[in-house]
Amino acid sequence: MKKPQCTVLNEAMRQGIWPCSDHRGAESSFAKARGTDSFGQFFTRSLDYILQHIYQVGLVTLRGLVSKNGILIVQFAHELQRRVCKT
């Protein structure tokens, strides 16, 4: 005799509360409804972790580009000033 995997789900199906009659489909739907889908949680957390790091790398890159742009503007102005003052 097979042991029930989820007694709450089996009880709900026996009472007719749960609309799905397929045990496997109902269990996965039940898990998703309760937020206990481990793969979904893993995927969401991994995606959140990756996006957070991409965001941080993007901010560092943006800061570096802004700094380099500022340095080039000052260097260009200094070079232009030296050319104008020579003539």
Secondary structure, 3 states (H helix, E strand, C coil): CCCCCCHHHHHHHHHCCCCCCCHHHHHHHHHHHHCCCHHHHHHHHHHHHHHHHHHHHHHHHHHHHHHHHHHHHHHHHHHHHHHHHHC
